[in-house]
């Protein structure tokens, strides 16, 4: 009988400890606010279900920051990402929610600085050679100017939220190559994919130099590029041209969200 009582007592202690640890883990997950910064890939352009109060920023309830917040319940959530944002826009308009209690920051930025929209427009309507020339101009900008622009943003984030875990998320490759696919030539598709890799490498290098985590979505989007038959990216959308070459709702939930979840 005594051994039974002892065993029951030990079991109750272990159970209580287990509940205590579980409760601590849950409260820790909710400790610190989450601030989502960046451009249209973070605001959710292309995913639909836009928040009316977000105006031209086109923030979507199907965007990965919104989905992560709903799943994890941080102590606060600021959804500041905005369609069309460049690094200077982040510095001027998006950092106000950051403070010393911020626990997590996510950001996609750099594509608009390098002329993403103009590159894609040129490649859609112009020749192969003109497309390649415009891409080379973007690559030169990525080499000469973008690193300093990214450093300015990353320094500002660290200054305002020195204890935050910062997840810098990249961009997907757009095309599955080697497939029959109407639209751009294989030459253009290959060059655009290569430019995406070039951009991601530059972003990753600067992010890691600041001690931030780089989230690579090229792996999660593999098999879901344009021309794949199960694309998580819009091709040219003539009905809503602004959604062209942006992730669908499936791209946000299946491509971006897991990367943030694993890195956060």
Beta strands, then each sheet from edge to edge (+ up, - down):
strand 1: 33-38
strand 2: 77-79
strand 3: 102-108
strand 4: 165-169
strand 5: 213-215
sheet 1: 2+ 1+ 3+ 4+ 5+
end
